[in-house]
Amino acid sequence: MHKIPILILCLAGFAVASCAESQTDPPTTILVAKDQTPLCDMVVTDPMQGFTSMDVMTWIDVPDSDPVRATAPIENWLAGPLGRDEITAPLTKTYCQIGLTDMVTNYRHGVEGDDAIVGMTYRAIYIWNAETEFPGWELSQLGQRSECGRGRDEATGLCL
């Protein structure tokens, strides 16, 4: 039997990647775009490499000690367009890293009707803020990256 990762589907079209393993046969095949990188592919010294910076002040509230509640503002921001069919389901959330002082999550959805851009990935980096009355996770950086169906132009970095 093969061990394969399982995907847990949640309400509102969200899917959360799980590290649990299943004893199921046969293994599944996942098709990806030419330039799509693994869900949590990141450079340790610069986890935002390849992502276009976004304004984090839109989603900063008070720090929250619960990782699920801390990431909820970004999920809610994406759930509206998902519910209106403005973005393609499934919307996936992946906890790439949860450490003592930092947490990295990725959110991904497909794009229909455009063969140049086949998906969008958003990366959120949270830091543990212990300097407040109620310590918790606080959004530190946010970025977006398009996934190209036919590759990228080397000079501009835009999808072909």
Backbone torsions as a table, in degrees:
resi	resn	phi	psi	omega
1	MET	NA	148.7	179.8
2	HIS	-100.8	142.9	173.7
3	LYS	-92.8	124.3	178.1
4	ILE	-130.4	147.3	177.0
5	PRO	-67.9	146.0	177.4
6	ILE	-106.7	154.2	179.5
7	LEU	-113.7	123.9	-178.4
8	ILE	-96.4	120.3	179.8
9	LEU	-89.6	134.0	-177.8
10	CYS	-115.7	179.6	179.5
11	LEU	-64.6	162.0	176.0
12	ALA	62.6	21.2	175.9
13	GLY	81.8	5.1	179.0
14	PHE	-79.8	147.5	172.9
15	ALA	-129.4	132.2	-179.2
16	VAL	-110.6	123.8	179.7
17	ALA	-71.0	136.3	-177.5
18	SER	-120.1	148.2	178.0
19	CYS	-87.8	1.0	178.8
20	ALA	-64.6	153.5	179.9
21	GLU	-120.3	150.3	-178.9
22	SER	-116.8	150.6	177.5
23	GLN	-99.6	49.5	-173.3
24	THR	-104.6	143.2	172.3
25	ASP	-111.9	151.3	-12.6
26	PRO	-86.5	169.7	177.4
27	PRO	-67.8	151.0	-178.7
28	THR	-90.0	159.6	176.5
29	THR	-110.2	132.8	179.2
30	ILE	-115.9	124.1	179.1
31	LEU	-91.8	134.8	179.9
32	VAL	-129.9	157.8	177.2
33	ALA	-67.7	161.9	-177.6
34	LYS	-52.3	-47.4	-174.9
35	ASP	-101.3	10.5	-178.9
36	GLN	-71.3	128.5	178.8
37	THR	-95.6	162.9	176.5
38	PRO	-54.6	154.2	-173.6
39	LEU	-48.0	-43.1	-174.9
40	CYS	-115.7	27.1	178.5
41	ASP	-63.5	117.3	-179.8
42	MET	-150.4	152.2	176.0
43	VAL	-87.6	124.8	-174.1
44	VAL	-57.5	-41.3	-177.5
45	THR	-76.8	-20.0	179.1
46	ASP	-146.3	80.5	-176.4
47	PRO	-64.9	-13.8	179.1
48	MET	-94.3	6.0	179.9
49	GLN	-58.6	129.1	-179.0
50	GLY	90.2	-4.8	179.6
51	PHE	-107.0	142.4	175.1
52	THR	-86.0	128.6	-176.3
53	SER	-64.4	143.1	176.8
54	MET	-124.5	161.7	-178.5
55	ASP	-75.8	114.7	-178.9
56	VAL	-79.1	-18.1	-176.7
57	MET	-63.3	-21.5	178.2
58	THR	-63.6	-33.3	-173.2
59	TRP	-111.3	-1.1	-179.4
60	ILE	-76.4	127.9	174.9
61	ASP	-122.5	-136.5	173.4
62	VAL	-94.6	152.7	177.2
63	PRO	-58.4	148.2	-179.7
64	ASP	-132.1	132.7	-177.0
65	SER	-75.8	-15.8	-179.6
66	ASP	-95.1	119.4	-178.2
67	PRO	-58.0	-34.4	-178.9
68	VAL	-69.1	-43.8	178.0
69	ARG	-68.1	-36.6	-179.3
70	ALA	-64.1	-34.1	-178.5
71	THR	-89.0	-6.0	-176.2
72	ALA	-59.0	-39.2	-179.6
73	PRO	-58.4	-40.0	179.2
74	ILE	-68.7	-42.2	178.5
75	GLU	-61.5	-43.0	179.1
76	ASN	-64.0	-37.7	177.9
77	TRP	-61.9	-37.3	179.9
78	LEU	-85.1	-25.7	-177.7
79	ALA	-68.0	-33.1	178.3
80	GLY	-59.9	-56.0	177.3
81	PRO	-61.3	-32.5	177.7
82	LEU	-64.6	-44.4	179.7
83	GLY	-66.0	-28.3	178.9
84	ARG	-92.5	8.7	-178.3
85	ASP	59.5	28.5	176.7
86	GLU	-84.8	-23.0	172.2
87	ILE	-125.4	156.8	-173.2
88	THR	-88.3	132.2	173.8
89	ALA	-76.9	155.4	0.2
90	PRO	-83.2	152.5	171.6
91	LEU	-97.1	122.2	-177.3
92	THR	-108.6	146.9	175.1
93	LYS	-124.6	129.6	179.3
94	THR	-126.5	126.2	171.7
95	TYR	-82.5	103.4	-177.3
96	CYS	-77.0	-36.5	-176.9
97	GLN	-158.1	131.7	171.3
98	ILE	-130.2	110.2	179.9
99	GLY	-113.9	-168.0	178.8
100	LEU	-72.7	-32.7	-175.2
101	THR	-121.4	-8.6	178.7
102	ASP	-146.8	154.0	-179.1
103	MET	-140.3	136.4	178.8
104	VAL	-122.9	127.8	176.4
105	THR	-126.9	146.5	174.5
106	ASN	-117.3	143.5	174.5
107	TYR	-124.4	133.7	-178.0
108	ARG	-137.5	140.4	172.1
109	HIS	-142.4	155.0	178.1
110	GLY	-80.9	166.3	176.6
111	VAL	-127.6	124.5	178.3
112	GLU	-101.8	156.7	174.7
113	GLY	82.1	4.4	179.3
114	ASP	-139.1	116.3	-178.4
115	ASP	-86.3	-7.5	176.5
116	ALA	-80.5	-48.3	179.2
117	ILE	-108.7	119.0	-176.7
118	VAL	-104.1	-10.4	179.9
119	GLY	-169.3	163.1	176.6
120	MET	-127.1	137.6	175.8
121	THR	-122.4	133.8	175.9
122	TYR	-115.0	134.9	177.1
123	ARG	-116.6	130.0	177.9
124	ALA	-118.6	130.4	177.6
125	ILE	-114.7	126.0	-179.5
126	TYR	-113.0	146.5	173.3
127	ILE	-117.5	151.9	176.7
128	TRP	-81.3	117.4	-179.4
129	ASN	-100.6	107.3	-179.0
130	ALA	-98.2	1.2	-174.5
131	GLU	-90.5	3.2	-178.2
132	THR	-104.9	171.8	179.2
133	GLU	-60.6	-40.1	177.4
134	PHE	-118.4	95.6	-177.4
135	PRO	-59.5	151.1	178.5
136	GLY	175.6	-174.6	179.8
137	TRP	-76.2	135.7	179.2
138	GLU	-133.2	134.3	-179.7
139	LEU	-63.1	126.1	-177.2
140	SER	-108.7	-43.8	-179.4
141	GLN	-141.8	149.3	177.5
142	LEU	-143.0	134.8	179.6
143	GLY	-145.5	164.1	178.3
144	GLN	-131.4	152.5	178.9
145	ARG	-145.5	133.1	176.1
146	SER	-89.3	147.9	177.0
147	GLU	-104.5	122.3	-173.7
148	CYS	-91.6	136.4	178.8
149	GLY	-79.8	-28.2	-177.3
150	ARG	-120.9	18.4	-179.4
151	GLY	94.0	179.7	-178.0
152	ARG	-116.7	149.4	171.3
153	ASP	-73.7	125.6	-175.5
154	GLU	-64.8	-34.2	-177.6
155	ALA	-74.2	-43.5	-174.2
156	THR	-102.2	-22.5	-176.5
157	GLY	81.4	1.2	-179.9
158	LEU	-81.2	154.5	178.6
159	CYS	-68.5	140.7	178.4
160	LEU	-78.7	NA	NA
